[in-house]
Amino acid sequence: MLSNTSKYAIRSVIYLSLNTGDGMKLGIKQISKDLKIPTPFLGKILQTLAKHKILSSTKGPHGGFGLGKKAEEIKLIDIVDIIDGEDIFKKCLIRLDNCSETEPCSMHERYSVIRSQLHNLFQNQNISDLIHDIKEGKRKIVI
């Protein structure tokens, strides 16, 4: 359901949350290598997130990327909205235009419940929650 770009963006924010702190920054080449994402593509993603203050960036030989906000302030919905917009939570699964209650498609009722649940999950889940589970050993992140 999410685009690869959104998935890469979320992975990048998790990675930076785990590997930076106290104003520390990591260079794009290191992030790209560790996450196995092409550097030019990752650079566009990280610059977009920095433009929206999710990340901070510094240019120069000692520059790089770090979190622009505390991990508990970054919700998954923020990242998805910046990268893909919220169409995933509004658009119809079958039709090209939006379904409505008055003109529903054959999947409308079933899909609207899932879409609503997914939106609530992304709205209530923040990076800190995900990092906590990883640090506690309850979850793994595959990089």
C-alpha positions as CSV (number, residue, x, y, z in Angstrom):
1,M,0.0,0.0,0.0
2,L,2.8,2.4,0.8
3,S,5.1,3.5,-2.0
4,N,8.8,2.4,-1.8
5,T,9.7,6.0,-1.3
6,S,7.6,6.2,1.9
7,K,9.0,2.9,3.1
8,Y,12.6,4.2,2.5
9,A,11.7,7.5,4.3
10,I,10.4,5.6,7.3
11,R,13.4,3.3,7.4
12,S,15.7,6.3,7.1
13,V,14.1,8.1,10.0
14,I,14.2,5.0,12.1
15,Y,17.9,4.5,11.2
16,L,18.8,8.1,12.0
17,S,16.9,7.8,15.3
18,L,18.9,4.7,16.3
19,N,22.3,6.1,15.1
20,T,22.3,9.8,15.9
21,G,21.8,11.9,19.0
22,D,22.8,15.2,20.6
23,G,23.1,17.0,17.3
24,M,25.1,14.2,15.7
25,K,24.8,13.8,11.9
26,L,25.5,11.0,9.5
27,G,26.6,11.5,5.9
28,I,24.4,10.5,3.0
29,K,27.0,7.9,1.7
30,Q,27.0,6.0,5.0
31,I,23.2,6.1,5.3
32,S,22.9,4.9,1.7
33,K,25.3,2.1,2.2
34,D,23.8,0.9,5.4
35,L,20.2,1.0,4.1
36,K,21.1,-0.2,0.6
37,I,19.3,2.7,-1.0
38,P,20.8,4.4,-4.1
39,T,22.5,7.7,-2.9
40,P,20.8,10.1,-5.4
41,F,17.3,8.6,-4.6
42,L,17.9,8.7,-0.8
43,G,19.3,12.2,-1.1
44,K,16.0,13.5,-2.5
45,I,14.0,11.7,0.2
46,L,16.2,13.1,3.0
47,Q,16.1,16.6,1.6
48,T,12.4,16.5,1.4
49,L,12.1,15.4,5.0
50,A,14.6,18.1,6.0
51,K,12.6,20.7,4.2
52,H,9.6,19.7,6.3
53,K,11.7,19.8,9.5
54,I,11.5,16.0,10.2
55,L,15.2,15.8,9.7
56,S,17.9,18.4,10.0
57,S,20.8,18.7,7.5
58,T,24.1,20.4,7.5
59,K,26.2,20.8,4.4
60,G,30.0,20.5,4.2
61,P,32.7,18.0,5.1
62,H,31.3,17.4,8.6
63,G,27.7,17.7,7.5
64,G,25.0,15.1,7.2
65,F,21.5,14.3,8.4
66,G,20.0,13.9,11.8
67,L,16.6,14.1,13.4
68,G,15.0,17.5,13.2
69,K,12.5,16.7,15.9
70,K,12.4,14.3,18.8
71,A,11.5,10.7,17.8
72,E,8.3,10.9,19.9
73,E,7.2,13.9,17.9
74,I,7.5,12.2,14.5
75,K,4.4,10.3,13.6
76,L,4.3,7.8,10.7
77,I,1.5,9.8,9.2
78,D,3.8,12.9,9.0
79,I,6.3,11.0,6.9
80,V,3.7,9.4,4.6
81,D,1.9,12.7,4.1
82,I,5.1,14.5,3.2
83,I,6.2,11.8,0.7
84,D,3.0,10.4,-0.8
85,G,0.2,12.7,0.5
86,E,-2.8,11.2,2.3
87,D,-4.4,9.9,-0.9
88,I,-3.8,6.3,0.3
89,F,-6.3,7.0,3.1
90,K,-8.9,8.7,0.8
91,K,-8.7,7.2,-2.7
92,C,-10.8,4.2,-3.8
93,L,-9.2,0.9,-4.3
94,I,-10.9,0.2,-7.6
95,R,-12.1,3.5,-9.2
96,L,-9.8,6.2,-10.4
97,D,-11.9,8.8,-8.6
98,N,-13.1,8.8,-5.0
99,C,-15.9,6.6,-3.9
100,S,-18.7,8.1,-1.9
101,E,-21.4,6.8,0.3
102,T,-24.0,7.6,-2.4
103,E,-22.0,6.0,-5.2
104,P,-19.8,3.3,-3.7
105,C,-17.8,0.8,-5.6
106,S,-18.0,-2.9,-4.9
107,M,-15.1,-2.7,-2.4
108,H,-16.2,0.5,-0.7
109,E,-17.6,-0.8,2.6
110,R,-14.9,-3.4,3.1
111,Y,-12.0,-1.2,2.1
112,S,-13.1,1.9,4.0
113,V,-12.8,0.1,7.3
114,I,-9.3,-1.0,6.6
115,R,-8.3,2.4,5.2
116,S,-9.6,4.0,8.4
117,Q,-7.8,1.5,10.6
118,L,-4.5,2.1,8.7
119,H,-4.9,5.9,9.0
120,N,-5.5,5.6,12.8
121,L,-2.4,3.3,13.1
122,F,-0.2,5.8,11.3
123,Q,-1.6,8.7,13.2
124,N,-1.0,7.1,16.6
125,Q,2.3,5.4,15.9
126,N,5.5,7.5,16.3
127,I,9.1,6.7,15.7
128,S,9.9,6.5,19.4
129,D,7.5,3.7,19.8
130,L,9.2,1.7,17.0
131,I,12.7,2.5,18.3
132,H,11.7,1.4,21.8
133,D,10.6,-2.0,20.5
134,I,13.9,-2.4,18.6
135,K,16.0,-1.4,21.6
136,E,14.1,-3.7,23.9
137,G,14.8,-6.6,21.5
138,K,11.1,-7.1,20.9
139,R,11.4,-6.2,17.2
140,K,14.2,-6.3,14.7
141,I,15.1,-3.9,12.0
142,V,16.6,-5.4,8.9
143,I,18.8,-2.9,7.2
